[in-house]
């Protein structure tokens, strides 16, 4: 990666429409006049590497589920926790970690989180039982939650204007590629090490990768943070954590067969927790302290719309890989490697379009996201149609794989125009002093969305199979859920685009 500290790579606000230029300038806040760090692109490279390995574990486990089930005789509940428990713990830790990072502990949390993530990955790989693996995955997710808000915080801290959009474009490409390439990498590992023990190396591979990233992180990650140090608001942190858990628990414990209906009472607990959190945070603001949810951030209309869009999109986006991978392995009898190869076109298309989206979002804004969501819907509908229409007999498996790969390529091209641009637009007006907590608040919505989407699709899939449906019928129902969730994100994007077109200045109201 070239060092863009040269004059030719300086932020170019001439490429930004007036509204976006004001947003980029406002986001710089008190630090806007500080000189940029000449090491910022090296810092970004370390951040993207850490983001890749932590996000990889969201989807890499998908192709390993049949092996885990066979090797550990895992129950449906344990398998659900192995997949969604990672997301649960990830989301739980994000806001506290973002707040602590903003308070001056960003480097410590980044490095410490990576070390702990490596330990958790080793524990997962050595798991003797499915219960042990589920607990290890929870710990692994919590460690990833420590690292992730420091990445968005450092991007906000180190970059300005167009360079920030470009950096978020690279991060968006990392998110898309890591999520999409996970099944392929998992398939390669299982192919090399075998069905019985290959799944252990799916987790163990993280250890040497983290070791390399740590060496670079200790050399280039800046010490301390810019801007004032905020209070930690321990009461608010506890309430946010309890509310997040209460929202996610009923979804991550949904399997589609034999579930206890009482689990939905957790949503009432979540509602009460949300009310208590709002009351507490208002009290903290009244007495002059720093609420953990940063009212200055929540008042930004651009942040509210972007967070809701991210929640809905990740609910559909993340679950696609799981349901398609299960179909390819359990329905068509493909190996883990073959199933991963079918998803490769999505990764390539997503990464390419995300890299191109940095300059495009500065020029087009929210309409770019609308276009991306429309393309994603077209791709997902194509995947669903291919699976339903083509008779999935053994002789037709190759045709199904080719068509699914093509339609997933279309969905990937659209996805790259959604994740990074939405992150850029959502955080564009956030002051640097709130960079970590704002990024973590955004990602909490994404993790909650992922947990809801994965759980809804898995329960739909398991429930359909239990009722006697074929694999194609079961995956078709799951894909309809993902399409519906992406359509919700599209509606939010259209509404936001309409408001911005009427008055760009309203993006901050």
Residue pairs with C-beta under 8 A, 6 or more apart in sequence:
1 41
1 44
1 45
2 9
2 41
3 38
3 41
3 42
4 41
4 163
5 36
5 38
5 40
5 41
9 163
10 163
11 160
11 161
11 162
11 163
11 164
12 161
12 162
13 21
13 24
13 25
13 161
13 162
15 162
15 359
15 362
15 363
16 24
16 161
16 162
16 362
16 363
17 362
17 363
17 365
17 504
18 504
19 365
19 500
19 504
19 505
19 507
20 362
20 365
20 428
20 504
21 161
22 504
22 505
23 302
23 428
23 429
23 507
23 508
24 160
24 161
24 162
24 164
24 165
24 428
25 32
25 161
26 429
26 431
26 508
27 156
27 164
27 427
27 428
27 429
27 430
27 431
27 432
28 160
28 432
29 227
29 431
29 432
29 433
30 226
30 227
30 228
30 431
30 432
30 433
31 157
31 226
31 227
31 432
31 433
32 160
32 432
34 226
36 158
36 159
36 160
36 163
37 43
37 158
37 222
39 220
39 222
40 158
40 159
42 216
42 220
43 154
43 158
43 220
43 221
43 222
44 154
44 155
44 158
44 159
44 167
44 170
45 216
46 213
46 216
46 217
46 220
46 221
47 150
47 151
47 154
47 155
47 171
48 151
48 170
48 171
48 174
49 209
49 212
49 213
49 216
50 110
50 114
50 147
50 151
50 213
50 217
51 147
51 148
51 151
51 171
51 174
51 175
51 178
52 174
52 177
52 178
53 117
53 178
53 206
53 209
53 210
53 213
54 117
54 143
54 144
54 147
54 148
55 144
55 174
55 175
55 178
55 179
56 178
56 179
56 181
56 182
56 185
57 86
57 121
57 140
57 144
57 182
57 203
57 206
58 86
58 87
58 178
58 179
58 182
58 318
58 450
59 178
59 179
59 180
59 182
59 183
59 318
59 321
59 322
60 182
60 183
60 185
60 186
60 202
61 68
61 82
61 83
61 86
61 137
61 182
61 186
61 202
62 83
62 182
62 183
62 186
62 321
62 322
62 325
62 326
63 183
63 186
63 187
63 190
63 325
63 329
63 336
63 339
63 340
64 186
64 190
64 198
64 199
64 202
64 336
65 79
65 82
65 83
65 326
66 329
66 330
66 336
67 190
67 195
67 196
67 198
67 199
67 336
68 74
68 79
68 82
68 130
68 133
68 199
69 79
70 195
70 196
71 195
71 196
71 197
71 199
72 78
72 127
72 129
72 130
72 133
73 130
74 82
74 130
74 133
75 130
76 255
76 256
76 257
76 462
77 253
77 255
78 130
78 131
78 133
78 134
79 130
80 252
80 253
80 254
80 255
80 455
80 458
81 134
81 137
81 138
81 252
81 253
82 130
82 133
82 134
82 137
83 322
83 454
83 458
84 248
84 251
84 252
84 450
84 451
84 454
84 455
84 458
85 134
85 137
85 138
85 141
85 252
86 137
86 138
86 140
86 141
86 144
87 141
87 248
87 252
87 318
87 447
87 450
87 451
87 454
88 138
88 141
88 245
88 248
88 249
88 252
88 447
88 451
89 137
89 138
89 139
89 140
89 141
89 142
89 144
89 145
90 141
90 142
90 144
90 145
90 148
90 447
91 145
91 244
91 248
91 443
91 444
91 447
91 448
91 451
92 142
92 145
92 241
92 244
92 245
92 248
93 141
93 142
93 145
93 146
94 145
94 148
94 149
94 440
94 441
94 443
94 444
94 447
95 149
95 237
95 240
95 241
95 244
95 292
95 293
95 437
95 440
95 441
95 444
96 237
96 240
96 241
96 292
97 109
97 113
97 145
97 146
97 147
97 148
97 149
97 150
97 436
97 440
98 149
98 153
98 436
98 437
98 438
98 439
98 440
98 441
99 230
99 232
99 233
99 237
99 292
99 436
99 437
99 440
100 109
100 232
100 436
101 109
101 110
101 149
101 150
101 153
101 225
101 436
101 437
102 153
102 225
102 227
102 229
102 230
102 433
102 434
102 435
102 436
102 437
103 225
103 229
103 230
103 231
103 232
104 224
104 225
104 229
106 150
106 153
106 154
106 157
106 224
106 225
106 436
107 150
107 221
107 222
107 223
107 224
109 146
109 147
109 150
110 146
110 147
110 150
110 151
110 154
110 217
110 221
111 214
111 217
111 218
111 221
112 146
113 143
113 144
113 145
113 146
113 147
113 150
114 143
114 147
114 210
114 213
114 214
114 217
115 210
115 214
116 139
116 143
116 146
117 140
117 143
117 144
117 147
117 206
117 210
118 206
118 207
118 210
118 211
119 143
120 136
120 139
120 140
120 142
120 143
121 140
121 203
121 204
121 206
121 207
121 210
122 203
122 204
122 207
123 132
123 136
123 139
123 140
124 133
124 136
124 137
124 140
124 203
125 200
125 201
125 202
125 203
125 204
126 200
127 133
127 136
127 200
136 203
140 203
145 447
148 439
148 440
148 443
149 436
149 437
149 439
149 440
149 443
150 436
151 171
151 439
152 171
152 423
152 427
152 435
152 436
152 438
152 439
152 440
152 442
152 443
153 225
153 435
153 436
153 439
154 221
154 222
154 435
155 164
155 167
155 168
155 171
155 435
156 164
156 427
156 430
156 432
156 435
156 436
156 438
156 439
157 222
157 225
157 226
157 432
157 435
158 167
158 222
159 166
159 167
162 358
162 359
162 362
164 424
165 358
165 359
165 361
165 362
165 424
166 358
166 359
167 358
168 358
168 420
168 423
168 424
168 427
169 354
169 355
169 356
169 357
169 358
169 361
169 420
169 421
169 424
170 354
170 355
170 358
170 420
171 420
171 423
172 354
172 357
172 416
172 419
172 420
172 421
172 423
172 424
173 350
173 351
173 352
173 354
173 355
173 416
173 420
175 354
175 419
175 420
176 347
176 350
176 351
176 354
176 412
176 415
176 416
176 419
177 347
177 350
177 351
177 354
179 317
179 318
179 321
180 321
180 343
180 344
180 346
180 347
180 350
180 412
181 343
181 344
181 347
182 321
183 321
183 325
183 336
183 339
183 340
183 343
184 337
184 340
184 341
184 343
184 344
184 347
185 205
185 340
186 202
186 336
186 340
187 335
187 336
187 337
187 338
187 339
187 340
187 341
188 337
188 340
189 198
189 201
189 202
189 205
190 198
190 199
190 201
190 202
190 335
190 336
190 337
191 198
191 335
191 336
191 337
192 198
192 201
193 200
193 201
195 336
198 336
225 436
226 432
226 433
227 431
227 432
227 433
228 433
230 290
230 433
231 289
231 290
232 290
232 292
233 281
233 284
233 289
233 290
233 291
233 292
235 280
235 284
236 277
236 280
236 281
236 284
236 291
236 292
236 293
237 292
239 273
239 276
239 277
239 280
240 277
240 292
240 293
242 269
242 273
243 270
243 273
243 274
243 276
243 277
244 444
244 448
246 266
246 267
246 269
246 270
246 273
247 266
247 267
247 270
247 448
248 447
248 448
248 451
248 452
249 263
249 266
250 263
250 264
250 266
250 267
251 451
251 452
251 454
251 455
251 456
252 451
252 454
252 455
253 259
253 263
253 455
254 263
254 455
254 456
254 458
254 459
255 458
255 459
255 462
256 458
256 459
256 460
256 461
256 462
256 463
256 464
256 466
257 462
257 463
257 466
259 459
277 293
280 291
281 291
281 292
281 293
281 295
282 291
284 290
284 291
285 291
285 295
292 437
293 437
293 441
294 434
294 437
294 438
294 441
296 431
296 434
297 303
297 430
297 434
297 437
297 438
297 441
298 304
299 509
300 429
300 430
300 507
300 508
301 499
301 506
301 507
301 508
301 509
302 425
302 426
302 428
302 429
302 496
302 507
302 508
303 426
303 427
303 429
303 430
303 438
303 441
303 442
305 426
305 492
305 495
305 496
305 499
306 422
306 423
306 425
306 426
306 427
306 442
306 496
307 426
307 441
307 442
307 445
308 445
308 492
309 369
309 422
309 426
309 489
309 492
309 493
309 496
310 422
310 423
310 426
310 442
310 445
310 446
310 449
311 445
311 446
311 448
311 449
312 449
312 485
312 486
312 488
312 489
312 492
313 373
313 418
313 419
313 422
313 449
313 485
313 486
313 489
314 445
314 446
314 447
314 449
314 450
314 453
315 449
315 450
315 452
315 453
315 456
315 485
316 380
316 453
316 481
316 482
316 483
316 484
316 485
316 486
316 489
317 376
317 415
317 418
317 419
317 453
317 482
317 486
318 449
318 450
318 453
318 454
319 450
319 453
319 454
319 456
319 457
319 458
319 478
319 481
319 482
319 485
320 380
320 383
320 408
320 411
320 479
320 482
321 343
321 346
322 454
322 457
322 458
323 457
323 458
323 461
323 475
323 478
323 479
323 482
324 342
324 343
324 383
324 404
324 408
324 475
324 479
325 339
325 340
325 343
326 461
326 475
327 387
327 471
327 472
327 474
327 475
328 334
328 338
328 339
328 342
328 401
328 404
329 335
329 336
329 339
330 471
331 392
331 470
331 471
331 472
331 475
332 392
332 397
332 400
332 401
332 471
333 394
333 397
334 342
334 397
334 401
338 401
341 405
342 401
342 404
342 405
342 408
343 405
343 408
344 405
345 405
345 406
345 408
345 409
345 412
346 408
346 409
346 411
346 412
346 415
347 412
348 409
348 412
349 409
349 410
349 412
349 413
349 415
349 416
350 412
350 413
350 415
350 416
351 416
352 413
352 416
353 372
353 412
353 413
353 414
353 415
353 416
353 417
354 415
354 416
354 417
354 419
354 420
355 416
356 416
357 368
357 416
357 417
357 420
357 421
358 420
358 424
360 368
360 417
360 421
361 368
361 369
361 420
361 421
361 424
361 425
365 425
365 497
365 500
366 425
366 493
366 496
366 497
366 500
367 497
368 417
368 421
369 417
369 418
369 421
369 422
369 425
369 493
369 497
370 490
370 493
370 494
370 497
371 414
371 417
372 414
372 415
372 416
372 417
372 418
372 421
373 414
373 418
373 486
373 489
373 490
373 493
374 414
374 490
375 410
375 411
375 413
375 414
375 417
376 411
376 414
376 415
376 418
376 486
377 414
377 483
377 486
377 487
377 490
378 410
378 411
378 414
379 407
379 408
379 409
379 410
379 411
379 412
379 413
379 414
380 407
380 411
380 479
380 482
380 483
380 486
381 483
382 403
382 406
382 407
382 410
382 411
383 404
383 407
383 408
383 411
383 479
384 476
384 479
384 480
384 483
385 407
386 400
386 403
386 404
386 407
387 400
387 404
387 472
387 475
387 476
387 479
388 472
388 473
388 476
390 396
390 399
390 400
390 403
392 400
392 470
392 471
392 472
418 489
423 442
426 442
427 435
427 438
427 439
427 442
429 507
429 508
430 438
449 485
453 481
453 482
453 485
456 481
457 478
457 481
457 482
458 478
460 474
460 477
460 478
460 481
461 474
461 475
461 477
461 478
464 473
464 474
464 477
465 471
465 474
469 477
499 506
499 507
500 506
500 507
